């Protein structure tokens, strides 16, 4: 995980996190590149979470709007592993 403090809030970038958020309600959204993501309001912030194959990724933020967190998730593309 990498955490960045900016604009009075905190952004966390997470890789290979478990995808199950239990019974928390989620809003399903389509990201610009066609990825499907789930948006959760949790722990006083917003979590945008998506899967690439069997790996899960997420952006969690406090102090940012839902729209800003979605913008950050839009540009988060997992690095392709070399073969």
N, CA, C and O atoms as a GROMACS GRO file, in nm:
protein
  332
    1UNK      N    1   0.084  -0.117   0.000
    1UNK     CA    2   0.000   0.000   0.000
    1UNK      C    3   0.089   0.124   0.000
    1UNK      O    4   0.194   0.128   0.064
    2UNK      N    5   0.045   0.224  -0.072
    2UNK     CA    6   0.111   0.354  -0.074
    2UNK      C    7   0.008   0.457  -0.031
    2UNK      O    8  -0.104   0.457  -0.083
    3UNK      N    9   0.043   0.545   0.063
    3UNK     CA   10  -0.048   0.650   0.108
    3UNK      C   11   0.014   0.786   0.075
    3UNK      O   12   0.133   0.807   0.095
    4UNK      N   13  -0.070   0.877   0.025
    4UNK     CA   14  -0.027   1.011  -0.012
    4UNK      C   15  -0.121   1.111   0.054
    4UNK      O   16  -0.243   1.100   0.040
    5UNK      N   17  -0.065   1.209   0.125
    5UNK     CA   18  -0.148   1.314   0.184
    5UNK      C   19  -0.145   1.434   0.090
    5UNK      O   20  -0.039   1.480   0.049
    6UNK      N   21  -0.265   1.485   0.057
    6UNK     CA   22  -0.275   1.596  -0.037
    6UNK      C   23  -0.409   1.665  -0.020
    6UNK      O   24  -0.508   1.601   0.015
    7UNK      N   25  -0.413   1.794  -0.045
    7UNK     CA   26  -0.537   1.872  -0.043
    7UNK      C   27  -0.621   1.848   0.083
    7UNK      O   28  -0.744   1.847   0.076
    8UNK      N   29  -0.557   1.829   0.195
    8UNK     CA   30  -0.630   1.810   0.319
    8UNK      C   31  -0.690   1.673   0.336
    8UNK      O   32  -0.774   1.653   0.424
    9UNK      N   33  -0.651   1.578   0.253
    9UNK     CA   34  -0.703   1.442   0.262
    9UNK      C   35  -0.591   1.342   0.244
    9UNK      O   36  -0.474   1.379   0.227
   10UNK      N   37  -0.627   1.216   0.246
   10UNK     CA   38  -0.530   1.108   0.229
   10UNK      C   39  -0.581   1.014   0.120
   10UNK      O   40  -0.698   0.976   0.120
   11UNK      N   41  -0.493   0.976   0.028
   11UNK     CA   42  -0.522   0.875  -0.074
   11UNK      C   43  -0.436   0.753  -0.045
   11UNK      O   44  -0.317   0.766  -0.017
   12UNK      N   45  -0.496   0.634  -0.052
   12UNK     CA   46  -0.422   0.510  -0.036
   12UNK      C   47  -0.441   0.428  -0.163
   12UNK      O   48  -0.552   0.412  -0.213
   13UNK      N   49  -0.331   0.375  -0.214
   13UNK     CA   50  -0.334   0.289  -0.331
   13UNK      C   51  -0.304   0.148  -0.284
   13UNK      O   52  -0.201   0.124  -0.219
   14UNK      N   53  -0.392   0.054  -0.316
   14UNK     CA   54  -0.379  -0.081  -0.263
   14UNK      C   55  -0.376  -0.180  -0.379
   14UNK      O   56  -0.447  -0.165  -0.478
   15UNK      N   57  -0.291  -0.282  -0.364
   15UNK     CA   58  -0.279  -0.385  -0.466
   15UNK      C   59  -0.296  -0.521  -0.401
   15UNK      O   60  -0.249  -0.545  -0.290
   16UNK      N   61  -0.363  -0.608  -0.472
   16UNK     CA   62  -0.386  -0.745  -0.429
   16UNK      C   63  -0.454  -0.748  -0.292
   16UNK      O   64  -0.412  -0.818  -0.201
   17UNK      N   65  -0.561  -0.669  -0.282
   17UNK     CA   66  -0.642  -0.670  -0.161
   17UNK      C   67  -0.756  -0.768  -0.180
   17UNK      O   68  -0.797  -0.794  -0.293
   18UNK      N   69  -0.808  -0.820  -0.073
   18UNK     CA   70  -0.921  -0.912  -0.082
   18UNK      C   71  -1.043  -0.838  -0.132
   18UNK      O   72  -1.070  -0.726  -0.087
   19UNK      N   73  -1.116  -0.897  -0.222
   19UNK     CA   74  -1.227  -0.828  -0.287
   19UNK      C   75  -1.359  -0.829  -0.213
   19UNK      O   76  -1.449  -0.755  -0.252
   20UNK      N   77  -1.375  -0.909  -0.110
   20UNK     CA   78  -1.505  -0.923  -0.046
   20UNK      C   79  -1.526  -0.817   0.061
   20UNK      O   80  -1.454  -0.814   0.161
   21UNK      N   81  -1.625  -0.730   0.040
   21UNK     CA   82  -1.658  -0.628   0.139
   21UNK      C   83  -1.781  -0.668   0.220
   21UNK      O   84  -1.843  -0.584   0.285
   22UNK      N   85  -1.816  -0.797   0.216
   22UNK     CA   86  -1.928  -0.845   0.295
   22UNK      C   87  -2.061  -0.788   0.249
   22UNK      O   88  -2.091  -0.785   0.130
   23UNK      N   89  -2.141  -0.742   0.345
   23UNK     CA   90  -2.274  -0.692   0.315
   23UNK      C   91  -2.280  -0.542   0.294
   23UNK      O   92  -2.389  -0.485   0.288
   24UNK      N   93  -2.166  -0.476   0.282
   24UNK     CA   94  -2.168  -0.332   0.260
   24UNK      C   95  -2.230  -0.300   0.125
   24UNK      O   96  -2.196  -0.364   0.025
   25UNK      N   97  -2.320  -0.203   0.120
   25UNK     CA   98  -2.379  -0.166  -0.010
   25UNK      C   99  -2.274  -0.100  -0.098
   25UNK      O  100  -2.191  -0.022  -0.051
   26UNK      N  101  -2.278  -0.133  -0.225
   26UNK     CA  102  -2.182  -0.079  -0.321
   26UNK      C  103  -2.256  -0.019  -0.440
   26UNK      O  104  -2.363  -0.065  -0.479
   27UNK      N  105  -2.196   0.084  -0.496
   27UNK     CA  106  -2.243   0.140  -0.621
   27UNK      C  107  -2.153   0.084  -0.730
   27UNK      O  108  -2.030   0.097  -0.721
   28UNK      N  109  -2.210   0.023  -0.832
   28UNK     CA  110  -2.132  -0.032  -0.943
   28UNK      C  111  -2.113   0.078  -1.047
   28UNK      O  112  -2.208   0.146  -1.085
   29UNK      N  113  -1.990   0.095  -1.093
   29UNK     CA  114  -1.959   0.198  -1.193
   29UNK      C  115  -1.871   0.138  -1.303
   29UNK      O  116  -1.802   0.038  -1.281
   30UNK      N  117  -1.876   0.200  -1.420
   30UNK     CA  118  -1.786   0.165  -1.530
   30UNK      C  119  -1.677   0.271  -1.536
   30UNK      O  120  -1.706   0.390  -1.546
   31UNK      N  121  -1.552   0.228  -1.529
   31UNK     CA  122  -1.441   0.320  -1.546
   31UNK      C  123  -1.418   0.341  -1.696
   31UNK      O  124  -1.467   0.263  -1.778
   32UNK      N  125  -1.346   0.445  -1.732
   32UNK     CA  126  -1.331   0.487  -1.872
   32UNK      C  127  -1.277   0.377  -1.963
   32UNK      O  128  -1.316   0.368  -2.079
   33UNK      N  129  -1.188   0.295  -1.911
   33UNK     CA  130  -1.127   0.192  -1.997
   33UNK      C  131  -1.206   0.062  -1.999
   33UNK      O  132  -1.158  -0.040  -2.048
   34UNK      N  133  -1.328   0.065  -1.946
   34UNK     CA  134  -1.415  -0.052  -1.950
   34UNK      C  135  -1.412  -0.138  -1.826
   34UNK      O  136  -1.491  -0.232  -1.814
   35UNK      N  137  -1.322  -0.108  -1.732
   35UNK     CA  138  -1.321  -0.184  -1.608
   35UNK      C  139  -1.448  -0.157  -1.529
   35UNK      O  140  -1.499  -0.045  -1.528
   36UNK      N  141  -1.499  -0.261  -1.462
   36UNK     CA  142  -1.610  -0.245  -1.370
   36UNK      C  143  -1.551  -0.226  -1.231
   36UNK      O  144  -1.455  -0.294  -1.194
   37UNK      N  145  -1.607  -0.135  -1.156
   37UNK     CA  146  -1.557  -0.108  -1.021
   37UNK      C  147  -1.674  -0.097  -0.925
   37UNK      O  148  -1.788  -0.075  -0.966
   38UNK      N  149  -1.645  -0.112  -0.799
   38UNK     CA  150  -1.743  -0.093  -0.692
   38UNK      C  151  -1.699   0.025  -0.608
   38UNK      O  152  -1.580   0.039  -0.577
   39UNK      N  153  -1.794   0.108  -0.569
   39UNK     CA  154  -1.766   0.224  -0.485
   39UNK      C  155  -1.834   0.202  -0.351
   39UNK      O  156  -1.955   0.179  -0.345
   40UNK      N  157  -1.755   0.208  -0.244
   40UNK     CA  158  -1.805   0.190  -0.108
   40UNK      C  159  -1.780   0.315  -0.026
   40UNK      O  160  -1.679   0.383  -0.045
   41UNK      N  161  -1.870   0.345   0.065
   41UNK     CA  162  -1.845   0.446   0.168
   41UNK      C  163  -1.814   0.368   0.295
   41UNK      O  164  -1.900   0.300   0.351
   42UNK      N  165  -1.688   0.378   0.339
   42UNK     CA  166  -1.643   0.295   0.450
   42UNK      C  167  -1.538   0.370   0.532
   42UNK      O  168  -1.454   0.441   0.476
   43UNK      N  169  -1.543   0.355   0.664
   43UNK     CA  170  -1.445   0.414   0.755
   43UNK      C  171  -1.426   0.564   0.733
   43UNK      O  172  -1.314   0.615   0.743
   44UNK      N  173  -1.535   0.634   0.704
   44UNK     CA  174  -1.528   0.778   0.686
   44UNK      C  175  -1.471   0.823   0.554
   44UNK      O  176  -1.443   0.941   0.536
   45UNK      N  177  -1.453   0.731   0.461
   45UNK     CA  178  -1.397   0.766   0.331
   45UNK      C  179  -1.466   0.692   0.219
   45UNK      O  180  -1.575   0.637   0.236
   46UNK      N  181  -1.402   0.692   0.104
   46UNK     CA  182  -1.456   0.628  -0.016
   46UNK      C  183  -1.353   0.529  -0.068
   46UNK      O  184  -1.235   0.562  -0.082
   47UNK      N  185  -1.398   0.406  -0.096
   47UNK     CA  186  -1.314   0.302  -0.154
   47UNK      C  187  -1.367   0.268  -0.292
   47UNK      O  188  -1.484   0.234  -0.308
   48UNK      N  189  -1.280   0.277  -0.393
   48UNK     CA  190  -1.311   0.230  -0.528
   48UNK      C  191  -1.227   0.105  -0.547
   48UNK      O  192  -1.105   0.108  -0.532
   49UNK      N  193  -1.293  -0.006  -0.581
   49UNK     CA  194  -1.225  -0.134  -0.588
   49UNK      C  195  -1.260  -0.205  -0.719
   49UNK      O  196  -1.375  -0.201  -0.764
   50UNK      N  197  -1.160  -0.269  -0.782
   50UNK     CA  198  -1.184  -0.343  -0.905
   50UNK      C  199  -1.088  -0.461  -0.912
   50UNK      O  200  -0.990  -0.468  -0.838
   51UNK      N  201  -1.118  -0.553  -1.003
   51UNK     CA  202  -1.036  -0.673  -1.020
   51UNK      C  203  -0.975  -0.674  -1.160
   51UNK      O  204  -1.035  -0.628  -1.256
   52UNK      N  205  -0.855  -0.728  -1.167
   52UNK     CA  206  -0.787  -0.756  -1.293
   52UNK      C  207  -0.750  -0.903  -1.285
   52UNK      O  208  -0.654  -0.940  -1.217
   53UNK      N  209  -0.826  -0.987  -1.352
   53UNK     CA  210  -0.804  -1.131  -1.339
   53UNK      C  211  -0.837  -1.174  -1.197
   53UNK      O  212  -0.946  -1.148  -1.148
   54UNK      N  213  -0.741  -1.239  -1.132
   54UNK     CA  214  -0.764  -1.285  -0.994
   54UNK      C  215  -0.705  -1.190  -0.890
   54UNK      O  216  -0.704  -1.222  -0.771
   55UNK      N  217  -0.657  -1.073  -0.933
   55UNK     CA  218  -0.599  -0.975  -0.840
   55UNK      C  219  -0.695  -0.857  -0.822
   55UNK      O  220  -0.762  -0.815  -0.916
   56UNK      N  221  -0.699  -0.807  -0.701
   56UNK     CA  222  -0.785  -0.694  -0.667
   56UNK      C  223  -0.702  -0.569  -0.642
   56UNK      O  224  -0.590  -0.576  -0.591
   57UNK      N  225  -0.758  -0.454  -0.679
   57UNK     CA  226  -0.692  -0.325  -0.661
   57UNK      C  227  -0.792  -0.228  -0.601
   57UNK      O  228  -0.914  -0.246  -0.615
   58UNK      N  229  -0.742  -0.125  -0.535
   58UNK     CA  230  -0.833  -0.027  -0.479
   58UNK      C  231  -0.767   0.107  -0.454
   58UNK      O  232  -0.645   0.117  -0.436
   59UNK      N  233  -0.850   0.209  -0.453
   59UNK     CA  234  -0.809   0.343  -0.412
   59UNK      C  235  -0.904   0.382  -0.300
   59UNK      O  236  -1.025   0.381  -0.317
   60UNK      N  237  -0.847   0.417  -0.185
   60UNK     CA  238  -0.926   0.459  -0.069
   60UNK      C  239  -0.886   0.602  -0.035
   60UNK      O  240  -0.768   0.636  -0.037
   61UNK      N  241  -0.984   0.685  -0.005
   61UNK     CA  242  -0.952   0.825   0.026
   61UNK      C  243  -1.044   0.880   0.132
   61UNK      O  244  -1.162   0.845   0.140
   62UNK      N  245  -0.988   0.969   0.213
   62UNK     CA  246  -1.067   1.052   0.304
   62UNK      C  247  -1.037   1.196   0.268
   62UNK      O  248  -0.925   1.229   0.228
   63UNK      N  249  -1.136   1.282   0.281
   63UNK     CA  250  -1.115   1.423   0.253
   63UNK      C  251  -1.124   1.459   0.106
   63UNK      O  252  -1.092   1.572   0.068
   64UNK      N  253  -1.167   1.366   0.022
   64UNK     CA  254  -1.183   1.390  -0.121
   64UNK      C  255  -1.327   1.357  -0.161
   64UNK      O  256  -1.392   1.275  -0.097
   65UNK      N  257  -1.375   1.420  -0.266
   65UNK     CA  258  -1.509   1.391  -0.316
   65UNK      C  259  -1.510   1.255  -0.387
   65UNK      O  260  -1.406   1.205  -0.430
   66UNK      N  261  -1.627   1.198  -0.398
   66UNK     CA  262  -1.645   1.073  -0.471
   66UNK      C  263  -1.592   1.088  -0.614
   66UNK      O  264  -1.524   0.999  -0.665
   67UNK      N  265  -1.623   1.200  -0.677
   67UNK     CA  266  -1.580   1.224  -0.814
   67UNK      C  267  -1.427   1.226  -0.827
   67UNK      O  268  -1.372   1.171  -0.922
   68UNK      N  269  -1.359   1.288  -0.731
   68UNK     CA  270  -1.213   1.294  -0.734
   68UNK      C  271  -1.153   1.155  -0.716
   68UNK      O  272  -1.056   1.120  -0.783
   69UNK      N  273  -1.209   1.075  -0.626
   69UNK     CA  274  -1.157   0.940  -0.604
   69UNK      C  275  -1.176   0.855  -0.730
   69UNK      O  276  -1.089   0.777  -0.766
   70UNK      N  277  -1.291   0.871  -0.797
   70UNK     CA  278  -1.313   0.800  -0.923
   70UNK      C  279  -1.213   0.844  -1.030
   70UNK      O  280  -1.166   0.762  -1.108
   71UNK      N  281  -1.181   0.974  -1.035
   71UNK     CA  282  -1.081   1.023  -1.131
   71UNK      C  283  -0.946   0.957  -1.107
   71UNK      O  284  -0.876   0.920  -1.201
   72UNK      N  285  -0.909   0.944  -0.981
   72UNK     CA  286  -0.781   0.880  -0.948
   72UNK      C  287  -0.785   0.733  -0.990
   72UNK      O  288  -0.689   0.683  -1.048
   73UNK      N  289  -0.895   0.663  -0.961
   73UNK     CA  290  -0.907   0.522  -0.998
   73UNK      C  291  -0.898   0.505  -1.150
   73UNK      O  292  -0.844   0.405  -1.198
   74UNK      N  293  -0.951   0.601  -1.224
   74UNK     CA  294  -0.947   0.594  -1.371
   74UNK      C  295  -0.805   0.583  -1.424
   74UNK      O  296  -0.781   0.516  -1.525
   75UNK      N  297  -0.710   0.648  -1.359
   75UNK     CA  298  -0.573   0.649  -1.410
   75UNK      C  299  -0.484   0.543  -1.345
   75UNK      O  300  -0.366   0.532  -1.378
   76UNK      N  301  -0.539   0.467  -1.253
   76UNK     CA  302  -0.462   0.360  -1.188
   76UNK      C  303  -0.473   0.233  -1.272
   76UNK      O  304  -0.576   0.165  -1.272
   77UNK      N  305  -0.368   0.204  -1.344
   77UNK     CA  306  -0.365   0.085  -1.428
   77UNK      C  307  -0.253  -0.003  -1.376
   77UNK      O  308  -0.139   0.043  -1.367
   78UNK      N  309  -0.282  -0.127  -1.342
   78UNK     CA  310  -0.176  -0.215  -1.292
   78UNK      C  311  -0.064  -0.232  -1.394
   78UNK      O  312  -0.089  -0.244  -1.514
   79UNK      N  313   0.058  -0.234  -1.344
   79UNK     CA  314   0.174  -0.256  -1.431
   79UNK      C  315   0.169  -0.399  -1.484
   79UNK      O  316   0.146  -0.493  -1.407
   80UNK      N  317   0.189  -0.416  -1.611
   80UNK     CA  318   0.190  -0.550  -1.670
   80UNK      C  319   0.320  -0.620  -1.632
   80UNK      O  320   0.429  -0.565  -1.648
   81UNK      N  321   0.307  -0.741  -1.581
   81UNK     CA  322   0.425  -0.817  -1.544
   81UNK      C  323   0.494  -0.868  -1.670
   81UNK      O  324   0.428  -0.913  -1.763
   82UNK      N  325   0.627  -0.859  -1.672
   82UNK     CA  326   0.701  -0.910  -1.787
   82UNK      C  327   0.698  -1.062  -1.786
   82UNK      O  328   0.697  -1.126  -1.681
   83UNK      N  329   0.697  -1.117  -1.902
   83UNK     CA  330   0.691  -1.264  -1.913
   83UNK      C  331   0.829  -1.321  -1.935
   83UNK      O  332   0.844  -1.443  -1.947
   0.00000   0.00000   0.00000
